[in-house]
Amino acid sequence: MTAQTSVNQNELALQATDSYQNDACGNSTYGKKSNATSTYKNHKAHLNTNVWFKQGWQLFKQAPFSLFALMLSPLIIEGLLQLLAGPIALVLSKWIMVPVIGATWLCIHNLATKGKVWSFSAISNASWGKFLLISPLLLLPFLSQLMFSWLLLGSSGVDLLLFQQFIDISAHTLGLIFSSAVPLIMLLLFVAPLMLIAKRSFKQSMTTTFSIVSAQPTSFAILFALNTLVIYFAPHTFGLSVLLASPVIACIHYGAVKAHLSHI
């Protein structure tokens, strides 16, 4: 990707230079140089918009079956924990998902850097201390779902999410409740890898997140929409949208943050 960008940049620079040397009219030459510069900027913007997705897809292709197994494991663990009765079991399952999801980031990083998904040493050697201290904050997406469900359905919505009581509800409404967590999911998306891999503080992780979003707003908007659609369609597809798409999306998430995973 970097080599290709350099080649294109050099070609455009040469075209602009040739136009300047061969054209005797100043106004015409300026126009040609401006067109070349504009073409380069548009091409560079296009590359930047797609780079997360290209890198994510290339990473996914390295170990698709292992990545499917990796992303399935949190769903199995959460489901088994939720078999226990009562809201305590549900909240416990959500809290345990925080380090489990952190471990999936570490495994994806190990794939990107070492060529294999599963690594106990990558998980055990991570900086878990500060991350576990702020783990209650990472329950905010679930709390936002609970609040939205209550606003939409009243006490029945609380019974649905917190007490796991079945109610008469459409797949559309359930999809809206699930996807209501996406804004906070995306806001906190890069906290785990930045704290566990780059060893940054929570404040530094949030600052880096804002810099990623401000640098690539179009890519982030596309990723936001993609996450929303996948989660919204989960009730319509009996969870298949999440099951099938999550390995690829997780790799795209890694592509978005990989440049920021060095130690500071």
C-alpha positions, 0 to 999 in steps of 0.5 A, a space after each residue: 500500500 505504501 509503495 503503491 502510494 509512493 509510485 502514484 505520488 511520483 507519477 503525479 509529481 512528474 506529470 506536474 513538472 512536465 506540464 510546467 516545463 513544456 507550457 509557455 503560458 503561466 495560467 495554463 501551466 497553473 491549471 495543469 498543476 492544480 489538476 494534478 494536485 487535485 487528482 493526487 489528493 482525491 486518490 490519496 483520500 480514496 486510499 485512506 477511506 479503504 485502507 482499514 477495510 483492505 487491511 482487515 480483509 487481508 488479515 481475515 484471509 490469513 486464518 478465517 476458520 481460527 478467527 471464526 472460532 475465536 469470535 464464537 467463543 465469547 458468544 458461547 461463554 456469555 450464553 452459558 453464563 446467562 443460563 443462570 437465573 436472575 439479573 446478577 447472572 446477566 450483569 456478571 456475564 456482561 462484565 466477564 465479556 470485558 476481559 474476554 473481548 480484550 483477549 480476542 483483541 490480543 489474539 488478533 494482534 498475535 495473528 497480525 504480528 506472529 502469524 497465528 491466532 491462539 497464544 496464551 503468552 500474548 494474553 497472559 503478558 498483556 497489561 491487564 491491571 489498569 484495563 480491569 480497573 476501568 472495566 465497569 465503564 465498558 458496561 456502558 453499552 449494555 446500560 444504554 440498551 437497558 435505558 433505551 429498552 425502558 424508554 421504548 417498552 417501559 418496565 417490559 423492556 427492563 424485564 426483557 433485558 435484565 430479567 430475560 423474560 420473554 415478551 411479545 416483541 417484533 424483530 424490528 424493535 429488538 434490533 433497534 434495542 440491540 443497535 442502540 448500544 452502537 454509539 457507545 460501542 464505537 466510542 469505547 471500541 479501541 480502549 481494549 487494544 490501546 490499553 492492553 497492547 500499547 499500554 496506554 492509560 484510559 485517558 490516552 486511549 480515548 484521546 487516541 480514539 478521537 484522533 483516529 476518528 478525526 483523521 478518518 471520519 468517512 471510514 469511521 462512519 462506514 464502520 459505524 454503519 456496518 456495525 449498526 446493520 450487523 447488530 440490528 439484523 441479529 434478531 432477524 437472522 437468529 444471530 447469523 449476521 453477528 456470527 458470520 460478520 464478526 470475524 471480518 469486522 473484528 479484523 477491520 477494527 484492528 486495521 483501524 487501530 493497528 498504527 497506534 499500537 506501538 508503546 509510547 
